[in-house]
Amino acid sequence: MGFDWREFGRRNRGDVDGLVARFACEVVRLGIEPNCDAAGRDRAHRRWGDSSIGTCGHLSRALREALEGAGLGAGVRILGAARLGLDGRPMLDLNCDHAAVAVPRPGGAVVFDLWMEGRERRGFAGFASSPWNAMPQAEWEARMAKLGYALEPDRK
C-alpha cells in the first residue's frame, strides 16, 4: 500500500485519543475495509496488492507506527492472542490469531482494537464511540478469552 503512517503521526501530533480518532478517520478516508475472511483477503489483494491490508495485524502495526511518529510510542505494545484447538496448536482459521495495540496509562494500559470494531460493525467509521476504543486491557483480555483466544507474548 505504501502509506507512511509515521509521517501521518508526525502531521497529527496531539494526545493518544485524538491521534487514534484521526487514524480511524484516515483508514476510512483511504477506503480500507475490515479484512476478516478469505473474501476480504482477496479484495485487499486486488485493491492494494497486499492481502493483509485491513487485517488486525496491519491495523495494529499501522497504528503503532502513527503513535511512534507522533512521539507517543513510549511503552506502546502490540498484544497478541491465538485460538488454539484441542491439541493446543493454532486452529486452521484465517482469524486463528489476533492483534491489537496497548497504550500505557496511569490507571493501567488501554487497548485500541480497530479490527474488532470493524468486524462487529462492518466498518471503522464509528470507532470514536466504540467499546473497543481505549478498552481497559483486563477487559480486552477477558473478551478475548470469551471469544476463545489465549493470550500470546507481546508482539514486536
WOSUL-V186752 format. One record per residue. N is the residue number from 0. RES is the residue in one small letter. NEAR is the number of other C-alpha atoms within 8 Angstrom. Layout:
N;RES;NEAR, N;RES;NEAR
This chain:
0;m;6, 1;g;3, 2;f;4, 3;d;6, 4;w;11, 5;r;12, 6;e;9, 7;f;10, 8;g;16, 9;r;11, 10;r;7, 11;n;9, 12;r;9, 13;g;7, 14;d;7, 15;v;8, 16;d;7, 17;g;8, 18;l;13, 19;v;9, 20;a;10, 21;r;9, 22;f;10, 23;a;12, 24;c;10, 25;e;8, 26;v;10, 27;v;12, 28;r;7, 29;l;6, 30;g;6, 31;i;9, 32;e;10, 33;p;13, 34;n;14, 35;c;10, 36;d;8, 37;a;7, 38;a;6, 39;g;11, 40;r;13, 41;d;9, 42;r;9, 43;a;15, 44;h;12, 45;r;9, 46;r;7, 47;w;9, 48;g;8, 49;d;10, 50;s;12, 51;s;11, 52;i;14, 53;g;12, 54;t;11, 55;c;14, 56;g;10, 57;h;10, 58;l;13, 59;s;13, 60;r;9, 61;a;9, 62;l;12, 63;r;13, 64;e;12, 65;a;15, 66;l;14, 67;e;12, 68;g;14, 69;a;14, 70;g;10, 71;l;9, 72;g;11, 73;a;6, 74;g;6, 75;v;10, 76;r;11, 77;i;14, 78;l;13, 79;g;13, 80;a;12, 81;a;12, 82;r;11, 83;l;13, 84;g;8, 85;l;5, 86;d;5, 87;g;6, 88;r;7, 89;p;10, 90;m;8, 91;l;5, 92;d;5, 93;l;8, 94;n;7, 95;c;11, 96;d;11, 97;h;10, 98;a;12, 99;a;16, 100;v;14, 101;a;13, 102;v;11, 103;p;9, 104;r;7, 105;p;5, 106;g;4, 107;g;8, 108;a;11, 109;v;12, 110;v;15, 111;f;12, 112;d;13, 113;l;14, 114;w;14, 115;m;9, 116;e;15, 117;g;12, 118;r;11, 119;e;7, 120;r;7, 121;r;9, 122;g;12, 123;f;16, 124;a;8, 125;g;7, 126;f;12, 127;a;7, 128;s;6, 129;s;8, 130;p;7, 131;w;12, 132;n;12, 133;a;9, 134;m;11, 135;p;10, 136;q;11, 137;a;6, 138;e;8, 139;w;10, 140;e;9, 141;a;8, 142;r;8, 143;m;12, 144;a;9, 145;k;7, 146;l;6, 147;g;8, 148;y;12, 149;a;10, 150;l;10, 151;e;8, 152;p;6, 153;d;8, 154;r;7, 155;k;4
